[in-house]
Amino acid sequence: MFYYSYDYFLPSGIITRFIVRMHQDIEKKLNGLPLCWREGVVLNLLNSRAPVKVKPDDKQIEVRVIGDNRRGAMGAICNQLDQINISIKKINFSKQIPCNC
């Protein structure tokens, strides 16, 4: 699990931009429709499954990765989120990994 936490506000377009960038890796439902919604998406990449969702009340983006290549999938997701965050001026964010104790 991994969090992007924002200090003052969570810019509204971040998750939308992320979904567009990662469209080729979105998991499909049984009927073939993509598994994404207004505030999140489920990705299948590098033999891993990763739900990414916005928690607007906490001003966070939560990333969970389950599967064989968690490190590679997390790296790909963080790379895209970092690029989006850098392109937005005047935001302060931090990356957080919760303690599993």
Secondary structure, DSSP 8 states (H G I E B T S, - for coil): -EEEEESS---TTHHHHHHHHTGGGB-B-TTS-B-EETTEEEEEETTEEEEEEEEGGGTEEEE--EETTHHHHHHHHHHHHHHHHHHSTT--EEEE-----
